[in-house]
Structure formats: C-alpha cells, structure tokens
Amino acid sequence: MELILKYFKDLSEEQKNQLAKLKELYIEWNDKINVISRKDIDSLYLHHVLHSLAIAKVIQFTPGSSVMDVGTGGGFPGIPLAILYPETNFHLVDSIGKKIKVVTEVASALGLKNVKAEHTRVQQVKTKYDFIVSRAVTAFPAFVNMVKKNCKSESKNALPNGIIYIKGGDFEEEIKPYGKKISLFNCTDFFTEDFFETKKIVHMTL
C-alpha cells in the first residue's frame, strides 16, 4: 500500500481502505481459483495494482464516463481504476468464467457499485463506451479489430475516446499502421521502480 500512496496522495479514506483490502482478497481467492501467478501475488501492488493505475497518470476519467476492460483476468486494470474513479462505470469482461467469479466477489467485498463483471467474449458485446482498456491480451491490431465497434463517437474526456492499452516490450511494428492515431506514454515518466522500465501506455483514437 505504501507504494500506491507514494504516487496517489489524494485518496479518500474509503479508497485507501478498499486498496488495502485487495491483497487479502486476492490471496483468499487465489487459493481457490488461480488468477494470479503464485510468485506474482507477493508483488500484487507493484505488478498489478500500480501497473493498472498507470492509466490514471494518463487520463482522469470525468464523472459519468464508461469504460470496458477486455480480458480483465482477475480484475486488472478494471478494479483498481474503479476504486479510483467511483463515478465512472466499468464493464469488466473475460471469456473465462472462473476469473469473472473472482472479479464479482472482489468487487462485492469492496462495495464497488460502479463495476459490472461479465463472462463473455468481447465479440459478443454490443454496447459502446468512451474507452476500452486492457493489459495486452493479444496482438494490438487484433485487439483494435475486436473493439473498434464498441467506441462512442462523442468524447467528453481530456483524451479522445478510444483504446488505452497497457503494454510491455517492443511493439513498434504493431502500432506503426495507425500513425497519428497513436500516443505513447512511458510508465517510467510516472513511476521509478525498475519493473516499469519497458512498460508503456498506448492511447489510440478510434
């Protein structure tokens, strides 16, 4: 938790309490349903929570915004973002039912009213959102093709509506075809930990 408070100093007491509960909840659920690797659970706040919250260093969602988290897994980046933005609606989807069960239980235990978790494939989702977020679930061009139908045309945030993708490593070739629609943000601009050395946030206008 100290790690989160280092970079997010203006949290309410409720937000601090919700974030503090995450480790206990994920340890409990991970013992039943493995959604986070055993070695990663010890680094939950660095590898998953803070990594997810890198998006909050790129955009502050306006109240009433809608966000879909595709391939949410155990709830990342959706759950940490939902804690940070209680007035933004988050739809967390994953094609693996047991992962969505964990997301549902964690969101319920935290009292998050702004989270809807659904066991489905994104190809079946017809709703439109301001943003579609994800942590590198597939090659970027394939992801764009899957979700471009889900983006609202009218923007109300500081960034234009589109995709916000958390990605690591070298992927210049993947984003080259999209030219000026792409903005890249280095996580090292926000966080000093070595873990973020190759991590980036990709924003693409749709």
C-alpha positions, 0 to 999 in steps of 0.5 A: 500500500505504501507504494500506491500512496507514494504516487496517489496522495489524494485518496479518500479514506474509503479508497485507501481502505478498499486498496488495502483490502485487495491483497487479502482478497486476492490471496483468499481467492487465489487459493481457490481459483488461480488468477494470479501467478503464485510468485506474482501475488507477493508483488500484487501492488507493484505488478498489478495494482500500480501497473493498472493505475498507470492509466490514471497518470494518463487520463482522469476519467470525468464523472459519468464516463464508461469504460470496458476492460477486455480480458480483465483476468482477475480484475486488472486494470478494471478494479483498481481504476474503479476504486479510483474513479467511483463515478465512472462505470466499468464493464469488466469482461473475460471469456473465462468464467472462473476469473469473472467469479473472482472479479464479482466477489472482489468487487462485492467485498469492496462495495464497488457499485460502479463495476459490472463483471461479465463472462463473455467474449468481447465479440459478443458485446454490443454496447459502446463506451468512451474507452476500452482498456486492457493489459495486452491480451493479444496482438494490438491490431487484433485487439483494435479489430475486436473493439473498434465497434464498441467506441462512442463517437462523442468524447467528453474526456481530456483524451479522445475516446478510444483504446488505452492499452497497457503494454510491455516490450517492443511493439513498434511494428504493431502500432506503426499502421495507425500513425497519428492515431497513436500516443505513447506514454512511458510508465517510467515518466510516472513511476521509478521502480525498475519493473516499469522500465519497458512498460508503456501506455498506448492511447489510440483514437478510434 
